């Protein structure tokens, strides 16, 4: 196995799958997604799958399960404790402008908001709780949650897999060194975190 892949997947495959499940599961249920975007773990899981240490279907299933269960928990918490949690949440994590955006999206789009919110990190963490707070029927939310979570998780896992596949193709055709894979993944993760923090900074400035 390449040295770079050894760096990326230093944890045993079972622990990689655990992280692929846990980060999406904690994203909305604990608002972890406001700090760390869950797709980071799913992307790395896809890269690991291309290395042959994990089947891609296992990465996708773990990500789908984590996303669906975590958002369902976020919905139930929002339904029961939503206003209390929002009033007590640290303002540096839960910003009024982000809450307003999530509320407006849910009011305008209903179940579609649950699917669309998957693709924006801050909304992905807030929309499930806001949906519960807004009184969206649980059956409607569950259907949108499972379908949207499956689409998001499978897409991100496949993107990670394709990162590994694209590197192998370039390595064969252009003679790239294996260090290029590490650089590529580091750049992708760093860019995602930078965009996340930049968006959060704009939200603070606009609030």
C-alpha positions in Angstrom: 0.0 0.0 0.0 1.3 3.5 -0.8 2.9 5.4 2.0 0.5 8.3 1.4 -2.5 6.0 1.8 -0.9 4.7 5.0 -0.8 8.3 6.3 -4.4 8.9 5.3 -5.7 5.7 6.8 -3.5 5.2 9.7 -6.5 4.1 11.7 -7.8 0.5 11.2 -10.6 0.3 8.6 -13.2 -0.4 11.3 -12.3 2.9 12.9 -12.4 4.7 9.6 -16.0 3.4 9.1 -16.8 4.5 12.6 -15.7 8.1 11.8 -17.6 8.0 8.5 -20.7 7.1 10.6 -20.1 9.4 13.6 -19.3 12.7 12.0 -22.6 12.8 10.0 -24.4 11.4 13.0 -23.2 14.2 15.3 -23.5 17.0 12.7 -27.1 17.9 13.4 -27.7 16.1 16.7 -24.9 18.0 18.5 -24.4 20.9 16.0 -20.9 19.6 15.4 -21.4 20.4 11.7 -21.1 24.1 12.6 -17.4 23.5 13.5 -16.3 20.4 11.4 -18.1 19.6 8.1 -18.9 15.9 8.0 -18.1 15.4 4.4 -14.4 15.5 5.4 -14.7 12.0 6.9 -16.8 10.7 4.1 -14.4 11.9 1.4 -11.5 10.3 3.2 -13.6 7.1 3.5 -14.0 7.1 -0.3 -10.3 7.5 -0.8 -9.6 4.6 1.5 -12.2 2.5 -0.4 -10.2 3.1 -3.6 -7.1 1.8 -1.9 -8.9 -1.5 -1.4 -8.9 -1.5 2.4 -12.7 -0.9 2.5 -15.5 -1.6 0.1 -17.1 1.6 -1.3 -20.6 0.3 -0.4 -19.6 0.0 3.3 -18.4 3.6 3.3 -21.7 4.7 1.6 -23.9 2.7 4.0 -22.1 4.0 7.1 -22.4 7.6 5.8 -26.1 7.2 4.9 -26.9 5.6 8.3 -25.0 8.3 10.2 -26.6 11.1 8.2 -30.1 9.7 8.5 -30.0 8.8 12.2 -28.2 12.0 13.2 -30.7 14.3 11.5 -33.6 12.3 12.8 -32.2 12.9 16.3 -31.7 16.6 15.5 -35.4 16.8 14.3 -36.7 15.1 17.5 -34.5 17.4 19.7 -35.8 20.5 17.8 -39.4 19.3 18.1 -39.1 18.9 21.9 -36.5 21.4 23.1 -35.9 23.6 20.0 -36.5 27.1 21.5 -34.7 26.2 24.8 -31.7 24.9 23.0 -31.5 27.9 20.6 -31.7 30.3 23.5 -28.9 28.6 25.4 -26.6 27.8 22.5 -23.3 29.8 22.3 -23.7 32.7 19.8 -20.3 31.9 18.2 -21.8 28.5 17.1 -25.4 29.3 16.5 -25.7 32.7 14.9 -29.1 34.4 14.6 -28.6 35.0 10.9 -28.0 31.2 10.3 -31.1 30.3 12.3 -33.2 32.8 10.3 -31.9 31.4 7.0 -32.8 27.9 8.1 -36.3 29.0 9.3 -36.9 30.8 6.0 -35.8 27.8 4.0 -38.0 25.4 5.9 -41.0 27.7 5.7 -40.6 28.3 2.0 -39.6 24.8 0.9 -40.9 22.4 3.5 -39.5 18.9 2.9 -37.5 20.1 0.0 -35.5 22.2 2.4 -34.4 19.1 4.2 -33.0 17.7 1.0 -31.4 21.0 -0.1 -30.0 21.8 3.3 -27.7 18.8 3.1 -25.5 20.6 0.7 -24.7 23.6 2.9 -22.7 22.8 6.0 -24.3 25.4 8.4 -27.8 24.6 7.1 -27.1 20.8 7.3 -26.5 21.2 11.0 -29.5 23.5 11.7 -32.3 22.4 9.3 -33.3 19.2 11.1 -33.8 20.9 14.5 -35.5 23.8 12.8 -37.8 21.4 10.9 -38.8 19.8 14.3 -39.3 23.3 15.8 -41.5 24.4 12.9 -43.9 21.5 13.4 -43.1 19.7 10.1 -44.8 16.2 10.3 -42.4 13.5 11.3 -43.3 11.3 8.4 -42.6 14.0 5.9 -39.3 14.9 7.5 -38.2 11.2 7.7 -38.9 10.6 4.0 -37.0 13.8 3.0 -34.2 13.0 5.6 -33.5 9.5 4.3 -33.7 10.3 0.6 -31.6 13.5 1.0 -29.1 11.8 3.3 -28.7 8.9 0.9 -28.1 11.2 -2.1 -25.6 13.3 -0.2 -23.7 10.5 1.4 -23.4 8.4 -1.7 -22.3 11.4 -3.8 -19.6 12.4 -1.3 -18.3 8.9 -0.9 -18.1 8.4 -4.7 -16.3 11.8 -5.0 -13.7 10.5 -2.5 -13.3 7.3 -4.4 -12.9 9.3 -7.7 -10.1 11.4 -6.1 -8.2 8.2 -5.5 -9.0 6.9 -9.0 -8.0 10.1 -10.7 -4.7 10.1 -8.9 -3.9 6.6 -10.1 -4.7 7.5 -13.7 -2.5 10.6 -13.5 0.3 8.6 -11.8 0.3 6.1 -14.6 0.1 8.6 -17.5 2.2 11.4 -16.1 4.5 9.6 -13.7 3.3 11.6 -10.7 4.9 10.7 -7.4 2.7 9.4 -4.6 3.2 12.5 -2.6 0.9 14.2 -5.1 -2.1 12.3 -3.6 -1.3 13.5 -0.2 -1.1 17.1 -1.5 -4.3 16.7 -3.4 -6.3 15.4 -0.4 -4.8 18.0 1.9 -5.7 20.8 -0.5 -9.3 19.5 -0.9 -9.8 19.2 2.9 -8.0 22.6 3.6 -10.1 24.3 0.9 -13.3 22.9 2.4 -12.4 24.0 5.9 -11.4 27.5 4.6 -14.6 28.0 2.8 -16.5 26.9 5.9 -14.7 29.3 8.1 -14.9 32.2 5.6 -18.7 31.7 5.3 -18.9 31.7 9.1 -16.9 34.9 9.2 -19.3 36.6 6.7 -22.2 35.5 8.8 -20.7 37.1 11.9 -20.1 40.3 10.0 -23.6 40.4 8.7 -25.3 39.5 12.0 
